[in-house]
Amino acid sequence: MGVNRTTVGSLVTDLASRGLVEERLPPDNPGPGRPSPLVGPQIDGLAVLAAEIATDSLAVAVVGLGGTIVVSQRVSRPRGFRPATDEIAQLGRLVRGCMAEVGADQRFFAAGISIPGLVRRPDGFVRLAPNLGWRDLPLADLVSQELGLDMPVLVGNDADLAALAEHTRGAGVGQADFICLWGEAGIGAGIIAGGRQLAGRDGYAGEVGHVTVNPDGRPCRCGSRGCWETEVGEEALLRGEGEALGREWTCMDSLLQAAAEGAPAATATLDRAGRWLGIGIAGLIDIFNPGALALGGVYARLYPYVRSAILAEVARRTVGTSQGPVDIGPVVLGDDGALLGAAELAFAPAIEDPTAVPRREARQPRPQPARTAVGRHTAAQQQGGEAEAQRTA
Amino acid sequence: MGVNRTTVGSLVTDLASRGLVEERLPPDNPGPGRPSPLVGPQIDGLAVLAAEIATDSLAVAVVGLGGTIVVSQRVSRPRGFRPATDEIAQLGRLVRGCMAEVGADQRFFAAGISIPGLVRRPDGFVRLAPNLGWRDLPLADLVSQELGLDMPVLVGNDADLAALAEHTRGAGVGQADFICLWGEAGIGAGIIAGGRQLAGRDGYAGEVGHVTVNPDGRPCRCGSRGCWETEVGEEALLRGEGEALGREWTCMDSLLQAAAEGAPAATATLDRAGRWLGIGIAGLIDIFNPGALALGGVYARLYPYVRSAILAEVARRTVGTSQGPVDIGPVVLGDDGALLGAAELAFAPAIEDPTAVPRREARQPRPQPARTAVGRHTAAQQQGGEAEAQRTA
């Protein structure tokens, strides 16, 4: 980087005083002389609050720099309409629980919230979250009031945030052009194009769920017909197909169990799902020419059963001769992608401009917080400490 | 901009010495005192060569800064396979004709070429141009050899370049998120997302022509079925629909003539075209959330007949309640969009870093070149001189 040791030293000291980095001795001393210390994210330094309001659960986490989950909690929630006031109160209880866990001296930079809906990023206003039954809700303001904490609250779309997390430390690492397709009740896509998140004029880009894939297909509750979501959303999957049509599995678990047992009805349903997923994915590949595409949510669970049908449609329906292969597969961060993405969203201003983080007067050593972990975030924990750089830059 | 008059003056002098800008007196003197000169692009200063290899024509132009066409020529070419050697030789003859027109002291910075196909930008290698019958052709190198001129030759996809031109001085001005949909034998899209051209990993983004819109539709020569191009490309339009199916208009002119006379067969064909255009456009709007979408090529000519069908499908098939209206309409620069975009491509390195343009030792006044203009480029000519800034910045 063309700066000398003294300059690096004073920069590191400044960043450390803001709770951003810390120095550690390298695990192995490679040669003679005093070893250069490694600089890495300060695990018990600055943190953010992350929350995910999902269609069937609510999660809250305290996340440190580098994507390390310090403490987290996820609770199941009923599907369908949930009054926003109840949900925000529940979120407040979870946040207070997590904060008690990490102790009063934990410093927070900001809070990030993931939501399955259309969000206006600048003020965290939710225009529409159909699967929660919310419309025109000033979510950032309401959560700020509930928490009563002195920190900015940022809100993002779940698929966008999952894409951000997978791009930073999951299936999209090193891919400047990356698509993260997320299936729950609906379908969303988070898209990284040329290294930047696709936003669109109003921040609503990536609403692939209501793209028409079957113009004369089933009616969709959006008023259209044959939307991608109508053909391969969770509801369509449970509805069954062929002999299974109308048999209706009660949940994804029962469908996947039947598929694992080789039940023809389940196999037919998943073959059909793979075909429709592949048709839509092929279109996205022609449009975006990505290096990788990851499937998350329900689709990550389906993936082993739909993989070959997806790849067959992609091979048949893309301008394939002219493109290198696209790395298609399930997400790496499991179900916590959107939650970790909400943390990335909250950290973003600090990464952009570290001087926006206030200094601590003097750093006092304190005991390590208890690391309670609920849910699957092993991958993130493992990778959290790896973004290290030798201090002799 | 926080710089004083002296600094501005020396910058302007430097840019003028490179043939980039010139000073002019303002047309109206708004007040007392010495009027501040206006700084604008130097019309007879630096120029580029622009060429468009289209499916049924070949065009060459000398273009000045600001998109002013100094001289241009377009010749018709037969449709279908055209040997690349013949085409490049013809292009060479057109270039030499244009260069003779502008005189030997015209300075050129670079050449830009538009082609209806998949292009690898860094080395101007054409991977596939199906409607010309070309594959794996080092076009930039071959044109360089043919012209024997000491300037870089850059190659781009026609829809990408038309989008660039429309974004710079056409239907996409001021739109950070803009789609230019181009219909000829095939369909291509040039996409501006967040103010930057969407490229994809290999530069092939925007290949919307083979996105599936009708999974069980007609077979496409690409091996798939129901591609957008198969439903609403030029060939599909001339094939007719309903009563007109198989009647086959001989060319777009005869179809549009029949439509203008209100012939039911033509009307049915164009209604169908509008429906399929609308279905695909609605998908692009959900995916990109653009501020504007412009239709070019054949679709600009069809537009008056398909407008209402497009808007009806867009209203029905987008997540409309959550988005502001999208400005949908024909392109502004007519058929010269790709040619003007090729000029933008050639100028881009000079705009990015003006010091890349060599200085002239001393600028000698010379007679204005004759401005021969073939084809429709009035809009560009009118707008060419308007990108001016008051020198007292």
Interface residues (C-beta under 8 A of the other chain):
Chain A: L118 R127 L128 Q175 A176 D177 A189 A193 G194 R196 L198 A199 G200 R201 D202 G203 Y204 A205 G206 E207 V208 H210 V211 T212 V213 N214 P215 C222 G223 S224 C227 I279 A282 G283 L284 D286 I287 F288 N289 P290 G291 R316 R317 T318 V319 T321 S322 Q323 G324
Chain B: L118 R127 L128 Q175 A176 D177 A189 I191 A193 G194 R196 L198 A199 G200 R201 D202 G203 Y204 A205 G206 E207 V208 H210 V211 T212 V213 N214 P215 C222 G223 S224 C227 I279 A282 G283 L284 D286 I287 F288 N289 P290 G291 R316 R317 T318 V319 T321 S322 Q323 G324
